[in-house]
């Protein structure tokens, strides 16, 4: 009887041992499957990310990391990494598009005066056009246009890179606006446009580069006069609000289109609000905005009930 009990006990221990081993194998299998699933879950997005990064470094700025429906709903580090990569890629694509557009626009802007200048010089050389002072003045004018474009590009590049040196000092804004109003008044009168100036009763002093601030207002006034129809009006207004100096220039006319409001500060932007062939390098607004920003201010465009305007602070 005792031997049977021992045999039964031994059998129970063997069964328990077998069940324990089976449980360990099952647990190991489950853990292996979970590890495989987790690795696949995290490795596949990273594989897509690596492929997109390789395309991006090869010059394909349309490359994006694939985001599955589950990844879109996730908020872990992997999902955030893929979303951030796609945002970066979109930004690079936009910058590349702007770079190509700028290069093409620069080539276009340079081609016209260079072609005219070359054609007239060849005509003078061949005796088709006489080399009289009037003709030479025209040639000098085209050379000046090229020089102005090159200087504007250099100024804009320095301002955007934060490398533009400013000669800071006290500037009385009333004096700046009075002088510029007087400079542009003959042009306004020739166009049949009223040029009005509204100043603060007390002196307004700012710290800045007088020459650059004059350049900003000059560019804005030139642009406003260019787009004001005959018998229209251009206003120049100076005011102080909460310790900040504001300069507003607005004019009567058709105003900005929605596209122009978003893109008018871009280099060489050519839209319905900019008429080519009427002078200027097409960089005036971009330069003005950059110069205001290097002074620590900001600039925005807006439409009014009677036309368009620009406000600088």
HELIX and SHEET records of a PDB file:
HELIX    1   1 UNK A    2  UNK A   57  1                                  56    
HELIX    2   2 UNK A   69  UNK A   73  1                                   5    
HELIX    3   3 UNK A   77  UNK A  125  1                                  49    
HELIX    4   4 UNK A  133  UNK A  160  1                                  28    
HELIX    5   5 UNK A  173  UNK A  190  1                                  18    
HELIX    6   6 UNK A  210  UNK A  226  1                                  17    
HELIX    7   7 UNK A  258  UNK A  263  1                                   6    
HELIX    8   8 UNK A  284  UNK A  294  1                                  11    
SHEET    1   A 2 UNK A 169  UNK A 172  0                                        
SHEET    2   A 2 UNK A 205  UNK A 208 -1                                        
SHEET    1   B 5 UNK A 194  UNK A 198  0                                        
SHEET    2   B 5 UNK A 233  UNK A 241  1                                        
SHEET    3   B 5 UNK A 244  UNK A 252 -1                                        
SHEET    4   B 5 UNK A 307  UNK A 312 -1                                        
SHEET    5   B 5 UNK A 299  UNK A 303 -1                                        
END                                                                             
